[in-house]
Amino acid sequence: MDVAFLDQAHAGAKFIEHTLAIADFMVGLEINCRERGDIKLLHERDILATAPERTQKSREPLRLVLPGLSNKMGVSWVIADGLFGPGLSGRHCRIFLARS
């Protein structure tokens, strides 16, 4: 992965590490699905294209609101790092949000 676009002065080491971990996970998932051959991986853009219009136009379409969580952890939402759906040919697939 080319990380030259990341400006070291503005992006901390944790941000870069986090971004690389997400990329590593998604690339590994893609490679494993291709190697199996019977699993088609739906990508974030394809899944969001079928989402409700409100979600498609949202500034943060991967924001997941978690009712009641703020009482326990001080937050009520999380923004996922990725969205994907592995599925067997001819069957429905399950959609997953990834957060590292």
C-alpha positions as CSV (number, residue, x, y, z in Angstrom):
1,M,0.0,0.0,0.0
2,D,1.3,3.4,-0.9
3,V,1.1,5.6,2.2
4,A,3.0,8.5,0.7
5,F,-0.1,10.6,0.8
6,L,-0.1,10.5,4.6
7,D,1.6,13.6,5.9
8,Q,3.6,12.6,8.9
9,A,3.3,16.1,10.4
10,H,-0.5,15.7,10.5
11,A,-1.1,12.0,10.8
12,G,0.0,10.4,14.0
13,A,1.6,6.9,14.1
14,K,-1.6,5.5,15.6
15,F,-3.7,6.8,12.6
16,I,-1.2,5.3,10.1
17,E,-1.1,2.0,12.0
18,H,-4.9,1.9,12.2
19,T,-5.2,2.6,8.4
20,L,-2.7,-0.1,7.5
21,A,-4.5,-2.6,9.8
22,I,-7.8,-2.0,8.0
23,A,-6.1,-2.2,4.6
24,D,-4.4,-5.5,5.6
25,F,-7.7,-7.0,6.8
26,M,-9.6,-6.0,3.6
27,V,-6.8,-7.1,1.2
28,G,-6.5,-10.5,3.1
29,L,-10.3,-10.9,2.9
30,E,-10.3,-10.2,-0.8
31,I,-7.4,-12.6,-1.5
32,N,-9.0,-15.4,0.5
33,C,-12.4,-15.0,-1.3
34,R,-10.7,-15.0,-4.7
35,E,-8.6,-18.1,-3.8
36,R,-11.8,-20.0,-2.7
37,G,-13.6,-19.1,-5.9
38,D,-17.0,-19.9,-4.5
39,I,-17.3,-16.8,-2.4
40,K,-18.1,-13.4,-3.9
41,L,-17.1,-10.4,-1.9
42,L,-19.5,-7.5,-2.0
43,H,-17.7,-4.2,-1.5
44,E,-18.7,-1.1,0.4
45,R,-19.6,0.9,-2.7
46,D,-21.8,-1.9,-4.0
47,I,-23.7,-2.4,-0.7
48,L,-24.2,1.4,-0.2
49,A,-25.5,1.7,-3.8
50,T,-28.5,-0.4,-2.6
51,A,-29.0,1.4,0.7
52,P,-31.8,3.8,1.3
53,E,-31.2,7.3,-0.3
54,R,-30.8,8.9,3.1
55,T,-27.9,6.6,3.8
56,Q,-26.3,7.1,0.4
57,K,-26.4,10.9,0.9
58,S,-25.2,10.8,4.4
59,R,-21.8,12.4,5.3
60,E,-21.0,9.3,7.4
61,P,-22.9,6.4,5.9
62,L,-21.1,3.9,8.1
63,R,-22.1,5.5,11.4
64,L,-23.9,3.0,13.6
65,V,-26.0,4.4,16.4
66,L,-26.0,2.2,19.5
67,P,-28.9,3.1,21.7
68,G,-28.1,2.9,25.4
69,L,-24.4,2.5,24.9
70,S,-23.7,6.1,26.1
71,N,-24.8,5.0,29.6
72,K,-22.1,2.3,29.7
73,M,-19.2,3.7,27.7
74,G,-19.9,7.4,27.2
75,V,-20.6,7.1,23.5
76,S,-23.7,6.4,21.5
77,W,-22.4,5.8,18.1
78,V,-19.4,4.3,16.2
79,I,-18.2,4.8,12.6
80,A,-17.2,1.6,11.0
81,D,-13.9,1.4,9.1
82,G,-15.3,-0.8,6.4
83,L,-18.4,-2.6,5.1
84,F,-18.3,-5.9,3.3
85,G,-20.5,-8.9,2.5
86,P,-19.0,-12.3,1.7
87,G,-21.6,-14.6,0.1
88,L,-21.8,-18.0,-1.6
89,S,-22.8,-17.9,-5.2
90,G,-26.6,-17.9,-5.7
91,R,-27.3,-17.2,-2.0
92,H,-28.0,-14.2,0.1
93,C,-25.0,-12.8,1.9
94,R,-24.6,-11.3,5.3
95,I,-23.3,-7.8,5.6
96,F,-20.6,-6.9,8.1
97,L,-19.2,-3.7,9.5
98,A,-15.5,-3.7,10.4
99,R,-13.9,-1.7,13.1
100,S,-10.4,-2.0,14.3
